[in-house]
Amino acid sequence: MKTKKQDDHLQENLEQQHHQDDKKYKALEDKILQLEKEKKEFEDIAKRSQYEYINLKMDFDRYQKQVQESNKNIEVDSLISVVKKFLPFLEDLRKSLENITDEYKDDPLAKGVQIVYNKFIKTLEGLHIKAIDSLGLVPDSFLHEPVSIEPVTDNAMKGKIVKEFERWFVYQKDWEKKVIRPSKVIVWQ
Protein backbone atom coordinates (compact mmCIF):
# COMPACT_ATOMS: atom_id res chain seq x y z
CA MET A 1 0.00 0.00 0.00
CA LYS A 2 1.02 3.42 -0.69
CA THR A 3 1.38 5.94 1.91
CA LYS A 4 0.36 9.50 1.85
CA LYS A 5 3.97 10.48 1.75
CA GLN A 6 4.51 8.45 -1.38
CA ASP A 7 1.39 9.95 -2.91
CA ASP A 8 2.56 13.42 -2.10
CA HIS A 9 5.96 12.62 -3.49
CA LEU A 10 4.38 11.22 -6.64
CA GLN A 11 2.13 14.23 -6.92
CA GLU A 12 5.11 16.50 -6.48
CA ASN A 13 7.06 14.61 -9.14
CA LEU A 14 4.10 14.82 -11.48
CA GLU A 15 3.78 18.54 -10.91
CA GLN A 16 7.49 19.03 -11.50
CA GLN A 17 7.29 16.92 -14.64
CA HIS A 18 4.22 18.85 -15.74
CA HIS A 19 5.98 22.15 -15.00
CA GLN A 20 9.05 20.99 -17.02
CA ASP A 21 6.77 19.81 -19.84
CA ASP A 22 5.04 23.21 -19.82
CA LYS A 23 8.43 24.92 -20.09
CA LYS A 24 9.47 22.60 -22.94
CA TYR A 25 6.09 23.09 -24.60
CA LYS A 26 6.35 26.87 -24.23
CA ALA A 27 9.93 26.81 -25.60
CA LEU A 28 8.77 24.69 -28.54
CA GLU A 29 5.79 26.97 -29.10
CA ASP A 30 8.10 30.03 -29.09
CA LYS A 31 10.49 28.27 -31.47
CA ILE A 32 7.58 27.38 -33.81
CA LEU A 33 6.35 31.00 -33.74
CA GLN A 34 9.88 32.24 -34.46
CA LEU A 35 10.27 29.76 -37.37
CA GLU A 36 6.86 30.70 -38.78
CA LYS A 37 7.85 34.38 -38.60
CA GLU A 38 11.15 33.65 -40.39
CA LYS A 39 9.31 31.51 -42.96
CA LYS A 40 6.92 34.40 -43.64
CA GLU A 41 9.85 36.81 -44.02
CA PHE A 42 11.56 34.44 -46.46
CA GLU A 43 8.32 33.98 -48.41
CA ASP A 44 7.94 37.78 -48.62
CA ILE A 45 11.55 38.11 -49.82
CA ALA A 46 10.98 35.33 -52.38
CA LYS A 47 7.77 36.95 -53.66
CA ARG A 48 9.42 40.37 -53.88
CA SER A 49 12.46 38.88 -55.64
CA GLN A 50 10.23 36.99 -58.06
CA TYR A 51 8.24 40.16 -58.79
CA GLU A 52 11.44 42.15 -59.30
CA TYR A 53 12.86 39.39 -61.52
CA ILE A 54 9.73 39.34 -63.69
CA ASN A 55 9.80 43.14 -64.06
CA LEU A 56 13.51 43.09 -64.82
CA LYS A 57 13.01 40.32 -67.41
CA MET A 58 10.16 42.27 -69.05
CA ASP A 59 12.30 45.43 -69.12
CA PHE A 60 15.19 43.49 -70.64
CA ASP A 61 12.95 41.87 -73.28
CA ARG A 62 11.49 45.29 -74.14
CA TYR A 63 14.98 46.78 -74.39
CA GLN A 64 16.16 43.88 -76.55
CA LYS A 65 13.22 44.39 -78.94
CA GLN A 66 13.96 48.12 -79.13
CA VAL A 67 17.61 47.43 -79.95
CA GLN A 68 16.64 44.88 -82.62
CA GLU A 69 14.12 47.30 -84.13
CA SER A 70 16.66 50.11 -84.01
CA ASN A 71 19.28 47.92 -85.71
CA LYS A 72 16.77 46.90 -88.35
CA ASN A 73 15.86 50.55 -88.98
CA ILE A 74 19.54 51.48 -89.20
CA GLU A 75 20.13 48.69 -91.74
CA VAL A 76 17.15 49.74 -93.86
CA ASP A 77 18.01 53.45 -93.62
CA SER A 78 21.64 52.74 -94.58
CA LEU A 79 20.51 50.63 -97.53
CA ILE A 80 18.13 53.34 -98.71
CA SER A 81 20.80 56.01 -98.29
CA VAL A 82 23.24 54.10 -100.50
CA VAL A 83 20.60 53.17 -103.09
CA LYS A 84 19.47 56.81 -103.34
CA LYS A 85 22.93 57.71 -104.62
CA PHE A 86 22.75 55.12 -107.42
CA LEU A 87 19.16 55.68 -108.54
CA PRO A 88 19.87 58.78 -110.68
CA PHE A 89 22.30 56.68 -112.74
CA LEU A 90 19.70 53.95 -113.09
CA GLU A 91 17.13 56.55 -114.19
CA ASP A 92 19.57 57.84 -116.80
CA LEU A 93 20.00 54.28 -118.10
CA ARG A 94 16.20 53.86 -118.30
CA LYS A 95 15.76 57.12 -120.20
CA SER A 96 18.64 56.22 -122.53
CA LEU A 97 16.97 52.89 -123.30
CA GLU A 98 13.63 54.61 -123.97
CA ASN A 99 15.29 56.98 -126.43
CA ILE A 100 17.08 54.33 -128.49
CA THR A 101 15.58 54.33 -131.96
CA ASP A 102 14.40 51.13 -133.60
CA GLU A 103 17.36 51.03 -135.98
CA TYR A 104 19.79 50.86 -132.99
CA LYS A 105 17.81 48.39 -130.81
CA ASP A 106 19.94 45.46 -132.03
CA ASP A 107 23.20 47.36 -131.62
CA PRO A 108 25.57 45.56 -129.16
CA LEU A 109 25.99 48.77 -127.14
CA ALA A 110 22.22 49.15 -126.73
CA LYS A 111 21.93 45.49 -125.73
CA GLY A 112 24.77 45.94 -123.23
CA VAL A 113 23.05 48.94 -121.66
CA GLN A 114 19.82 46.90 -121.43
CA ILE A 115 21.69 44.04 -119.72
CA VAL A 116 23.27 46.42 -117.18
CA TYR A 117 19.88 48.03 -116.52
CA ASN A 118 18.20 44.63 -116.01
CA LYS A 119 20.96 43.54 -113.60
CA PHE A 120 20.50 46.74 -111.58
CA ILE A 121 16.75 46.09 -111.35
CA LYS A 122 17.27 42.43 -110.30
CA THR A 123 19.79 43.47 -107.66
CA LEU A 124 17.41 46.08 -106.25
CA GLU A 125 14.57 43.54 -106.16
CA GLY A 126 16.87 41.24 -104.16
CA LEU A 127 17.23 44.09 -101.67
CA HIS A 128 13.40 44.47 -101.50
CA ILE A 129 13.49 47.64 -103.57
CA LYS A 130 11.16 47.83 -106.53
CA ALA A 131 10.07 50.41 -109.06
CA ILE A 132 6.88 52.30 -108.24
CA ASP A 133 4.04 51.29 -110.56
CA SER A 134 2.51 54.34 -112.20
CA LEU A 135 1.16 54.05 -115.73
CA GLY A 136 -2.64 53.93 -115.90
CA LEU A 137 -3.06 54.41 -112.14
CA VAL A 138 -4.66 57.26 -110.22
CA PRO A 139 -1.84 59.27 -108.59
CA ASP A 140 -1.13 58.34 -104.99
CA SER A 141 0.39 61.26 -103.04
CA PHE A 142 2.56 58.79 -101.14
CA LEU A 143 4.04 57.26 -104.31
CA HIS A 144 3.59 59.83 -107.09
CA GLU A 145 4.44 63.46 -107.63
CA PRO A 146 2.54 64.97 -110.58
CA VAL A 147 4.81 67.39 -112.43
CA SER A 148 2.61 68.12 -115.43
CA ILE A 149 -0.93 67.77 -116.72
CA GLU A 150 -1.86 66.88 -120.29
CA PRO A 151 -5.31 67.34 -121.83
CA VAL A 152 -7.50 64.24 -122.05
CA THR A 153 -7.61 62.32 -125.29
CA ASP A 154 -9.41 59.35 -123.70
CA ASN A 155 -12.09 60.01 -121.03
CA ALA A 156 -11.41 56.60 -119.44
CA MET A 157 -7.89 57.80 -118.59
CA LYS A 158 -9.00 61.11 -117.08
CA GLY A 159 -7.15 61.73 -113.81
CA LYS A 160 -4.77 58.82 -114.40
CA ILE A 161 -1.03 58.72 -114.98
CA VAL A 162 -0.14 58.76 -118.67
CA LYS A 163 3.65 58.96 -118.47
CA GLU A 164 6.50 58.59 -115.99
CA PHE A 165 8.77 61.61 -116.12
CA GLU A 166 11.12 60.02 -113.58
CA ARG A 167 10.67 56.49 -112.23
CA TRP A 168 11.60 56.05 -108.60
CA PHE A 169 11.57 53.22 -106.15
CA VAL A 170 10.10 51.97 -102.89
CA TYR A 171 11.57 49.66 -100.22
CA GLN A 172 8.96 47.05 -99.30
CA LYS A 173 9.57 44.06 -97.06
CA ASP A 174 6.75 42.30 -95.26
CA TRP A 175 4.62 45.04 -93.68
CA GLU A 176 7.29 47.74 -93.91
CA LYS A 177 7.13 50.17 -96.82
CA LYS A 178 9.37 53.19 -97.32
CA VAL A 179 9.29 55.40 -100.39
CA ILE A 180 12.82 56.24 -101.47
CA ARG A 181 11.48 59.01 -103.72
CA PRO A 182 8.03 59.41 -105.26
CA SER A 183 7.88 58.93 -109.04
CA LYS A 184 7.46 62.12 -111.04
CA VAL A 185 4.52 61.61 -113.38
CA ILE A 186 2.38 63.30 -115.99
CA VAL A 187 -1.40 63.05 -115.48
CA TRP A 188 -4.22 63.36 -118.00
CA GLN A 189 -6.71 66.00 -116.98
Stockholm file with secondary structure:
# STOCKHOLM 1.0

chainA/1-189         MKTKKQDDHLQENLEQQHHQDDKKYKALEDKILQLEKEKKEFEDIAKRSQYEYINLKMDFDRYQKQVQESNKNIEVDSLISVVKKFLPFLEDLRKSLENITDEYKDDPLAKGVQIVYNKFIKTLEGLHIKAIDSLGLVPDSFLHEPVSIEPVTDNAMKGKIVKEFERWFVYQKDWEKKVIRPSKVIVWQ
#=GR chainA/1-189 SS CCCHHHHHHHHHHHHHHHHHHHHHHHHHHHHHHHHHHHHHHHHHHHHHHHHHHHHHHHHHHHHHHHHHHHHHHHHHHHHHHHHHHHHHHHHHHHHHHHTCCGGGTTSHHHHHHHHHHHHHHHHHHHTTEEECCCTTSCCCTTTEEEEEEECCSSGGGTTSEEEEEECCEEEEETTEEEESSCEEEEEEC
#=GC SS_cons         CCCHHHHHHHHHHHHHHHHHHHHHHHHHHHHHHHHHHHHHHHHHHHHHHHHHHHHHHHHHHHHHHHHHHHHHHHHHHHHHHHHHHHHHHHHHHHHHHHTCCGGGTTSHHHHHHHHHHHHHHHHHHHTTEEECCCTTSCCCTTTEEEEEEECCSSGGGTTSEEEEEECCEEEEETTEEEESSCEEEEEEC
//
